[in-house]
């Protein structure tokens, strides 16, 4: 599976409202608990490989900030 843009992930999430996947709508959550060094924009992460996990339909990167500075968090669209 590859990291996609947030716009594409939102499209997957919205489509699940009209056509449920396996009878369920999808939801958003953290893909993993890691904090990744931020490199300017989310475009630097699009296309990178991530492991396939059952029930995960899309993975995207968001920018977050804490007391240590900016970092990237992998988020996913998954079955609830």
C-alpha positions in Angstrom: 0.0 0.0 0.0 1.2 3.5 -0.7 0.7 6.8 1.1 -1.8 9.0 -0.7 -2.9 12.6 -0.3 -5.4 13.7 2.3 -7.8 14.7 -0.5 -7.8 11.2 -2.0 -8.3 9.7 1.5 -11.2 12.0 2.1 -12.7 10.8 -1.2 -12.4 7.2 0.0 -14.1 8.1 3.3 -16.9 10.0 1.6 -17.6 7.2 -0.9 -18.1 4.7 2.0 -21.0 6.8 3.3 -22.9 6.1 0.0 -21.5 2.6 -0.7 -20.6 0.9 2.6 -17.6 -1.5 2.6 -18.5 -4.9 3.9 -21.7 -3.4 5.3 -19.8 -0.8 7.3 -18.9 2.9 6.9 -15.2 3.8 7.2 -13.6 5.9 9.9 -10.3 7.8 10.5 -7.6 6.9 13.0 -3.9 6.7 13.6 -2.0 4.2 11.4 0.8 3.9 14.0 2.1 5.7 17.0 5.3 6.9 15.4 6.4 10.5 15.0 8.2 11.2 11.7 10.5 14.1 10.9 8.6 16.7 9.0 10.1 17.6 5.5 8.2 20.7 4.4 5.0 19.4 2.9 2.9 16.2 2.8 3.9 15.8 -0.8 7.3 14.5 0.3 5.5 11.4 1.7 3.1 10.6 -1.1 3.9 7.4 -2.8 6.0 5.8 0.0 5.3 2.2 0.8 3.6 1.2 4.0 2.7 -2.4 5.1 -0.7 -3.8 4.0 -3.0 -4.3 7.0 -6.4 -5.9 6.7 -9.2 -3.4 7.1 -7.1 -0.3 6.2 -8.2 1.3 2.9 -6.0 4.4 2.7 -3.0 5.9 4.5 -2.0 9.6 4.5 0.3 12.0 6.3 -0.7 15.0 8.4 1.5 17.7 10.1 1.3 18.0 13.8 3.2 20.2 16.3 4.1 19.5 20.0 6.7 21.0 22.4 9.5 19.4 20.4 8.4 21.0 17.1 6.7 19.8 13.9 6.4 16.2 13.1 4.4 13.9 10.7 1.7 11.5 11.8 0.5 8.7 9.6 -3.3 8.5 9.6 -5.5 5.9 8.0 -9.1 5.3 6.7 -10.2 1.9 8.2 -13.2 -0.2 8.8 -14.9 0.6 12.1 
